[in-house]
């Protein structure tokens, strides 16, 4: 197939990918958290740090969704823009950047939880320490990054094929 010219994704495409990444990321995180048992571990460890803290308010999944939606939509946009200059999508970079985005999403979600509960920097530090000390969380985030990187690579390839001239 010849290399055709195609434009940039617009704001609507980027917002649409944020919504799609939020939905797909939520499903993937639910499956991975259930598979690796991360949800139960995080709730009990975070609630144990304060005797008055209710474990139900420490849902670790919901604060990860906005960051994942925005970060992975930006990855999709970058993949489309990188494919404008070459004939192929950088699949290896999509997976590696997916892993780094997923792992950086954990402290970002800790910051969001801290903003909601009153101490953002401490919550971000606790989330980073949990990522480093809980191998199940780290493995779940690596798998999440691989799945979402490959998914966004497929979505970028689909967008490019649809918009080639």
The 8 nearest C-alpha neighbors of each residue, nearest first, counted from 0:
[[1, 2, 3, 86, 160, 163, 87, 164],
 [2, 0, 3, 86, 4, 163, 164, 160],
 [1, 3, 86, 0, 4, 163, 85, 83],
 [4, 2, 163, 164, 1, 5, 0, 83],
 [5, 3, 164, 163, 2, 6, 83, 162],
 [4, 6, 163, 162, 164, 3, 7, 159],
 [7, 5, 8, 4, 162, 163, 83, 9],
 [6, 8, 9, 5, 80, 79, 76, 83],
 [9, 7, 12, 6, 13, 10, 76, 79],
 [8, 10, 12, 11, 7, 13, 14, 6],
 [9, 11, 13, 12, 14, 8, 15, 7],
 [10, 12, 14, 9, 13, 15, 8, 16],
 [11, 13, 15, 9, 10, 14, 8, 16],
 [12, 14, 16, 10, 15, 11, 17, 72],
 [15, 13, 17, 11, 16, 12, 10, 18],
 [16, 14, 12, 18, 17, 13, 11, 19],
 [15, 17, 19, 13, 18, 14, 72, 20],
 [18, 16, 68, 14, 20, 72, 15, 19],
 [17, 19, 21, 15, 16, 20, 22, 14],
 [18, 20, 16, 22, 21, 17, 23, 15],
 [21, 19, 68, 23, 17, 24, 22, 18],
 [20, 22, 68, 18, 24, 19, 23, 64],
 [21, 23, 25, 19, 24, 20, 18, 26],
 [22, 24, 20, 26, 25, 21, 19, 27],
 [25, 23, 27, 21, 20, 22, 26, 28],
 [26, 24, 28, 22, 23, 27, 21, 29],
 [25, 27, 23, 29, 24, 28, 30, 22],
 [26, 28, 24, 30, 25, 29, 31, 23],
 [29, 27, 31, 25, 30, 26, 32, 24],
 [30, 28, 26, 32, 27, 31, 33, 25],
 [29, 31, 27, 33, 28, 32, 34, 26],
 [32, 30, 34, 28, 33, 29, 139, 35],
 [31, 33, 37, 29, 35, 36, 34, 30],
 [34, 32, 36, 30, 31, 35, 29, 37],
 [35, 33, 31, 32, 36, 30, 37, 29],
 [34, 36, 32, 37, 33, 135, 31, 139],
 [37, 35, 33, 32, 34, 38, 39, 40],
 [36, 38, 32, 40, 35, 39, 136, 41],
 [39, 37, 41, 40, 32, 36, 42, 59],
 [38, 40, 42, 41, 37, 36, 43, 44],
 [41, 39, 37, 43, 38, 42, 44, 36],
 [40, 42, 44, 38, 39, 43, 45, 37],
 [41, 43, 39, 45, 54, 40, 44, 57],
 [42, 44, 46, 40, 41, 45, 47, 39],
 [45, 43, 47, 41, 46, 42, 40, 48],
 [44, 46, 42, 47, 48, 43, 41, 57],
 [45, 47, 54, 43, 52, 48, 44, 49],
 [48, 46, 44, 49, 45, 43, 50, 52],
 [47, 49, 46, 45, 50, 44, 52, 43],
 [50, 48, 52, 47, 51, 46, 45, 53],
 [49, 51, 52, 47, 48, 46, 53, 54],
 [50, 52, 49, 53, 46, 47, 48, 54],
 [53, 51, 49, 46, 50, 54, 47, 56],
 [52, 54, 55, 56, 46, 51, 57, 50],
 [53, 55, 46, 57, 56, 42, 52, 43],
 [56, 54, 57, 53, 58, 42, 46, 52],
 [55, 57, 54, 58, 53, 52, 42, 46],
 [58, 56, 55, 54, 42, 59, 45, 46],
 [57, 59, 60, 56, 55, 61, 42, 38],
 [58, 60, 57, 61, 62, 38, 41, 63],
 [59, 61, 63, 58, 62, 64, 28, 29],
 [60, 62, 63, 64, 59, 58, 65, 25],
 [63, 61, 108, 64, 60, 59, 111, 112],
 [64, 62, 108, 61, 60, 66, 65, 67],
 [63, 65, 67, 66, 62, 61, 21, 68],
 [66, 64, 68, 67, 63, 69, 62, 21],
 [67, 65, 69, 68, 64, 63, 70, 104],
 [66, 68, 64, 70, 65, 69, 71, 63],
 [69, 67, 21, 17, 20, 65, 66, 71],
 [68, 70, 72, 66, 67, 71, 17, 65],
 [71, 69, 73, 67, 72, 68, 66, 74],
 [70, 72, 74, 73, 68, 69, 67, 75],
 [73, 71, 75, 17, 69, 74, 16, 70],
 [72, 74, 76, 70, 71, 75, 77, 69],
 [75, 73, 71, 77, 72, 76, 78, 70],
 [74, 76, 72, 78, 151, 73, 77, 155],
 [77, 75, 73, 79, 74, 78, 80, 72],
 [76, 78, 80, 74, 75, 79, 81, 73],
 [79, 77, 81, 75, 80, 76, 82, 74],
 [80, 78, 82, 76, 77, 155, 81, 75],
 [79, 81, 77, 83, 82, 78, 76, 7],
 [82, 80, 78, 83, 79, 84, 77, 85],
 [81, 83, 85, 79, 88, 84, 80, 87],
 [84, 82, 80, 81, 85, 79, 5, 4],
 [85, 83, 82, 81, 86, 80, 87, 79],
 [86, 84, 82, 87, 83, 81, 88, 2],
 [85, 87, 82, 2, 88, 84, 83, 1],
 [88, 86, 85, 82, 89, 90, 81, 84],
 [87, 89, 82, 90, 78, 86, 81, 152],
 [88, 90, 92, 91, 93, 87, 78, 82],
 [91, 89, 93, 92, 88, 94, 152, 149],
 [92, 90, 94, 93, 89, 95, 96, 88],
 [91, 93, 95, 89, 90, 94, 96, 97],
 [94, 92, 148, 90, 96, 91, 95, 97],
 [93, 95, 148, 97, 145, 91, 92, 96],
 [96, 94, 92, 98, 97, 93, 91, 99],
 [95, 97, 99, 93, 98, 94, 92, 100],
 [96, 98, 144, 148, 94, 100, 95, 99],
 [99, 97, 144, 101, 95, 141, 96, 100],
 [98, 100, 96, 102, 101, 97, 103, 95],
 [101, 99, 97, 103, 98, 102, 96, 104],
 [102, 100, 104, 144, 98, 99, 103, 140],
 [101, 103, 99, 104, 100, 105, 140, 98],
 [104, 102, 100, 105, 101, 106, 99, 107],
 [103, 105, 107, 101, 102, 106, 108, 100],
 [104, 106, 108, 107, 103, 102, 126, 109],
 [107, 105, 109, 123, 126, 127, 108, 104],
 [108, 106, 104, 110, 109, 105, 111, 103],
 [107, 109, 111, 62, 63, 105, 110, 106],
 [110, 108, 123, 106, 122, 112, 126, 107],
 [109, 111, 123, 119, 113, 107, 108, 112],
 [110, 112, 108, 114, 113, 109, 107, 115],
 [113, 111, 109, 115, 114, 110, 108, 116],
 [119, 112, 114, 118, 122, 110, 116, 115],
 [115, 113, 119, 111, 117, 112, 116, 110],
 [114, 116, 112, 113, 117, 111, 119, 118],
 [117, 115, 113, 114, 112, 118, 119, 111],
 [116, 118, 114, 113, 115, 119, 112, 122],
 [119, 117, 113, 121, 120, 114, 122, 116],
 [113, 118, 120, 114, 110, 122, 121, 123],
 [121, 119, 123, 122, 118, 124, 110, 113],
 [120, 122, 124, 123, 119, 118, 125, 113],
 [121, 123, 113, 125, 109, 119, 124, 120],
 [124, 122, 109, 110, 106, 120, 126, 121],
 [123, 125, 121, 127, 122, 126, 128, 120],
 [124, 126, 122, 128, 127, 123, 129, 121],
 [127, 125, 129, 123, 109, 106, 124, 128],
 [128, 126, 130, 124, 106, 129, 125, 123],
 [127, 129, 125, 131, 130, 126, 132, 124],
 [130, 128, 126, 132, 131, 127, 133, 125],
 [131, 129, 127, 128, 137, 133, 132, 136],
 [130, 132, 128, 129, 133, 127, 137, 134],
 [133, 131, 129, 130, 128, 134, 137, 136],
 [134, 132, 136, 135, 129, 130, 131, 137],
 [133, 135, 137, 136, 138, 132, 131, 130],
 [136, 134, 138, 133, 137, 35, 139, 37],
 [137, 135, 139, 134, 133, 138, 37, 130],
 [136, 138, 134, 140, 139, 135, 130, 141],
 [139, 137, 141, 135, 140, 136, 134, 142],
 [138, 140, 136, 142, 137, 141, 31, 143],
 [141, 139, 143, 137, 142, 138, 101, 102],
 [140, 142, 138, 144, 98, 143, 139, 137],
 [143, 141, 145, 139, 140, 144, 146, 138],
 [144, 142, 140, 146, 141, 145, 139, 147],
 [145, 143, 98, 97, 101, 141, 147, 142],
 [144, 146, 94, 142, 148, 143, 147, 97],
 [147, 145, 143, 149, 144, 148, 150, 142],
 [146, 148, 150, 144, 149, 145, 151, 143],
 [149, 147, 97, 94, 93, 145, 151, 150],
 [148, 150, 152, 146, 147, 151, 94, 145],
 [151, 149, 147, 153, 152, 148, 146, 154],
 [150, 152, 154, 148, 75, 153, 149, 155],
 [153, 151, 149, 155, 150, 154, 148, 156],
 [152, 154, 156, 150, 151, 155, 157, 149],
 [153, 155, 151, 157, 156, 152, 158, 150],
 [156, 154, 158, 152, 157, 153, 79, 75],
 [157, 155, 153, 159, 154, 158, 152, 160],
 [156, 158, 154, 160, 155, 159, 153, 161],
 [159, 157, 155, 161, 156, 160, 154, 162],
 [160, 158, 156, 162, 161, 157, 163, 155],
 [161, 159, 157, 158, 162, 163, 156, 155],
 [160, 162, 158, 159, 163, 157, 156, 164],
 [163, 161, 159, 160, 5, 158, 164, 6],
 [164, 162, 5, 3, 160, 161, 4, 159],
 [163, 3, 4, 5, 162, 161, 2, 160]]
